[in-house]
Amino acid sequence: MDDDELVASLPVFLNGAPGAEAQDPASSVRLELFQYPLYQRDHPLPVPASAAQRGQTVASRWRPQANRVEMELPLDVRPSVYNAEKGTEYAEATERLGKIPVPGQVKQERPPTDTPRFDRMRLESAAVPNAAEYMICTVKDGELHLTPLHAVLQMRPSMQHVDMLGQAESSERRGGRGAGSDDEGDANNAPDKRPGVVSLNVSVRTDASRPGPGAGRAPHDARDADAERWVDLRWIDESDPRGRQLADEQLLTHTRAPLYCESRARDFL
């Protein structure tokens, strides 16, 4: 509007994508936006004070080719807010999952006499399709710097602990029914005179030389992603001075070459 006051006029600098020159995805620098739909907006990730006192922090790992990220957030295990009995059940059911290691941190073994405790919530990523070219905007010293994003990922609880506890309980119920059936006597061992039911397996033969477009590709990609080795990441938040240093190195344009727009206004209006 004509009445709008001009507050500031900032020069705009376009930065290149971080790590564009690297050949190996695992060793390159990537700029990705993590969204947390189930956590409070404009707040850091919740690390309870009780967890910080125990030396726990956010742990994360990454599969470069599949671009899959997993994170573990410490939980508040104070008796007033934590169900110890349920936590033990979840810990026993998910013991084979292990914990995501933190680079540089010595792994602490749990004493055999200690009761296992489910003290971390695992998040897993889901890629958000890019509807446009997203960029990160950084304003510093009266300059506006734009840096392209590689991807946008949404981090949600994996709920693996619930699934694995359900599987363990189902296995226990099946085992209990099997043990009880052995004590029912010989009456149940009598031959059944009723006509039996015969199952038939029917298969349809297709021309394997002409598969449909993308046939079998999705399961193959999923297997490749699951087989890829994890790369442990070091988590640096806004309270760490290294975070600001990395931001200045990667999000600020260090060249001042002028850019000229070759598009005309009517091309995009």
N, C-alpha and C positions, 0 to 999 in steps of 0.2 A: 504494500500500500504506500501511497505517497507520503502519509504521515509517519511512517516508520523511520525511526532515527538510526542512522548508521553508527553502530557502536565501535566497530573495528574493521580494518582492512588487513587481511593476513596473506602473505605470500604462500602459495601451495607448492609442495615438493612431493614428487611421486617416487617412492622407494621401490627397489626391486624386491622380488620374493626372496626371503631368506633361504640360503642353501640351494639356490637354483643351479649352481655349478657342480654340486656334488653328484657323484655317480651312484654311491651306495646310500639307500634310504636310511639305513641304521646309523650312519655317521653324519648325516646332513642335518641342518637346522630347519625345523619346520615351525610354522606359525599356525596354530589351530585354536579355535574358540570352543571352550567347554561350556556347555549349558547344564544347569542342574534344576530341572523342572520341579522337583519335590523339596527343594531347600529354599530358604528365605532369600529374597532378591537383595542385591547390593550389600550382602554380608559375606565375610570369608567363610570357608568351609568350617563346619562345627567340629572343633577339637576340644572336648571338655577339659576343664582345669584339672580334674582328677587324672585324666589320661596324660596330660602334659607333665604333671608331677611324676608320673611313672616313666617318663621319657619316651612316650609313644607319640608318633607323628603320622602324617599322611604318607602312605606308601603307594607306589604306582609302577606299572610296567606296560610294555608296548610291543606289539607285533608289527614291524615296519611294513611288510608287504601287504598284509590285510588291513593295516591301519586300525587295529583293534587295541583299545586301552582298557585296563582294569585298575581300579583304585581300592584301597582299604582305608576306611575312616575309623578312628578309635571311638569306642562307645563309653558312655558314662555308666560305670558299674557300681555306683554307690548303692547300698542296700535299699535306700528310700525310693529309688527309681528303677532298680534292676531286679528281674526275676531270676534268682540264682539257680533254681531247679530247672527252669526252661533253658537257661543259658548253658547248663551242663549237658542237657540233651542235645542242643544244637552243636556244641563243641565236639561231643563224641561222634555225632553223625557226620560232621564235616572234617574230621581229623585228617583224612587222606588228602584233602585239598591243600593243606599246609597254609603258610602265610606268605604274603608278598614281601621279599626282603628289601631292606633299605640299604643302598650302597654305602659302604664305610661303617656300617653299624654291626657290631659283633652279635651273632645269633645267640640268644639265651635259651638254654634247654630248660624245659619245665621239670622240676623234681618229680619222680614217680609217685610220691605221696600226695602231691597237690591235685586238687580236683580240677579237671579241665574247665575252662571258662570261655564262652563265646564273647569276645571283647572287641571285635572289629566287624564293621559292615562293609561288604564288598559291593562296589559299583562296576558296571560294565557299560561300554560305549555302544551307541547306535548312530550311524552316520546320517546326517541331515542333508538331503539332496540340495545342491546349490541352484536356486532359482535365478541368481545373478552373480556377478563378481563382487564378493564381499571384501571390505578392506577395514583395517584398523586405523583410526585417526588419532594422532598424537600431536598435541599442541605444546610447544616449548619455546621460550624466548621469542614470542611473537611470531612464530612460524608454525604452519600446519603441515604435518607429514602424513602421507597415506602409504600403507604397506599392505599388499595383497595377502589374503588368508589362503592357506592350503585346504582347509576343511573345517566344517562345523560338526561337533560331536555332542550328543546328549548323553549324560551320565545318569543312569538309574540303578537302583538296587537290583542285584542279580537274582535274589531270592533262592539261591542254590541251597541255602541252609534249610529252607522249608521243604524243598523237594527231596533232599537227601534224608531228612528226618522222616518224611512220609514213606520213603522207600524202606528205611530201616524198620519202621513199625509194621509195614506190610510183610516184610520177610519174617519178622518175629511171629506174626499171626499165622502165616503159612506153616512155619516150623512147629507151632503149637498144635495146629490141626493134624499135622502128619504124625506127631508123637502120640496124640490121643487115639488115632485110628488103629495103632498097633495093639491096643489093650481091649479091643471090643470083642475078642473071642473068635472062634472059628466059624460062627454063624455067618459072618460077612464074607467068608472065604468060599462059600458054596457057589458053584457055577451058576451063572445067570442064564435062564432058559429063554429069555426074551430075544427076539431077533435083534442082531447087532446092526449098528449103523456104520456104513462104509463111506469114508470120505474120498472124494475124487479131486485130484488136482488138475486143473485145466490151464494150459498155457497157449498163448497165441504167438505164432511165429511171424516175425516181421522181417522186412528186408533191411539187414544191418548195414548194407552198403549205402543206404540213403537215409541217414538219420535226419530228423527234423531240425530246424534251426535252434541251436542252443540245447539240444537234447542231452540230458545227463551232465550239463555243464555246472549247474548250481550245486548238486551234491559233491561234485569233484572239487569245486572251489571251496566249499565248506570244509572238506577233509584237508585240503592244503592249508587253510587258515588254522585249523585245530592242530596241525602238525608243526606249524612254524614255531620257532624258538622265541621265548619271551626275552625282551631286553629290559633290565631293571632301570628305572628312572630315579633321579634325585629330585625331590619335590622342594621347590623354592617359592615361598609366598611373599606377600607384599612387605612383611616385617623383616625380611632378609635383605641386607644391602646389596647382595649380588643380584637380586631381582631388578633393582633400578639400574645397575650397571649393564645387565643383559638387555634391558629395554632400550637404553641409550645406544648400545651397539647395533641392535637389530632393527629398531623402529624409527631411527632418525636417519634421514638422507645425508650422506657425507660428500656428495657431489653437488655442484651448483650449476650443472649444465642446463641451459634454458630449454624448455619444451615448447614446441609450436603445434597448435591444433590445426589439423588439416581438414577437419570436418566443418561443414557449414551449418549454420543454425537451423536451416530448413530440413537438414538431413535427419535430425532427431526430434524436431518439434511435431 
